[in-house]
Amino acid sequence: MESTRVAGVAADTRDPRAGLRAIASLRAMTERLELAQVEAGLRAGMSWQDIAEALGVSRQAVHKKYAKRIDASIAVPRRTR
């Protein structure tokens, strides 16, 4: 299903079952995209803190969520502070 169509179904309150299914689809898509961007950020040399700031969460939150899920070939920067 195309993402803009899914978003439209999610916003339409006339059919809550369809809307809730669409929201679940959007949530899954967002999780995949966020992981891809976290990995891209780490590959580009961003720190966990940089990524956290961009996502509007704490460094601890982003690290806890993604540290064990990222591609093992990515060289993860260590904290220097």
C-alpha positions in Angstrom: 0.0 0.0 0.0 1.3 3.4 -0.9 2.4 5.4 2.2 0.3 8.5 1.3 -2.8 6.3 0.8 -2.1 4.6 4.1 -1.8 8.0 5.8 -5.1 9.0 4.3 -6.8 5.9 5.6 -5.2 6.4 9.1 -6.6 10.0 9.2 -10.1 9.0 8.2 -12.2 8.3 11.3 -15.2 6.9 9.5 -13.8 3.3 9.6 -11.8 2.9 12.8 -10.8 -0.7 12.0 -9.2 0.3 8.7 -7.7 3.4 10.4 -6.1 1.3 13.1 -4.7 -1.2 10.6 -3.3 1.7 8.6 -1.7 3.2 11.8 0.0 -0.2 12.5 1.3 -0.2 9.0 2.7 3.3 9.3 4.2 2.5 12.6 6.1 -0.5 11.1 7.2 1.6 8.2 8.4 4.3 10.5 10.4 1.8 12.6 12.2 0.5 9.5 12.9 4.0 8.2 14.2 5.2 11.5 16.6 2.2 11.8 17.9 2.9 8.3 18.5 6.6 9.2 20.2 5.7 12.5 22.5 3.4 10.6 23.1 6.1 8.0 23.9 8.6 10.7 26.4 6.3 12.4 28.0 5.6 9.0 28.3 9.3 8.4 30.1 9.7 11.8 27.2 11.0 13.9 27.4 10.2 17.6 24.5 8.6 19.5 24.0 12.1 21.0 23.7 13.7 17.5 21.2 11.1 16.5 19.2 11.5 19.7 19.0 15.2 19.3 17.8 14.9 15.7 15.1 12.4 16.9 14.2 14.5 19.9 15.0 11.8 22.4 17.7 11.2 24.9 21.0 9.6 24.0 20.2 6.7 26.3 16.9 6.1 24.7 18.2 5.9 21.1 21.2 3.8 22.2 19.0 1.3 24.1 16.6 1.0 21.1 19.2 0.6 18.4 22.6 -0.5 19.7 21.8 -4.2 19.3 19.8 -3.8 16.1 22.2 -1.9 13.9 24.3 -3.6 11.2 27.3 -5.2 12.9 29.7 -3.8 10.3 29.1 -0.2 11.3 31.9 1.3 13.3 30.1 2.9 16.3 31.7 6.0 17.7 32.5 5.7 21.4 31.6 8.4 23.9 34.5 10.8 24.7 32.7 12.9 27.3 
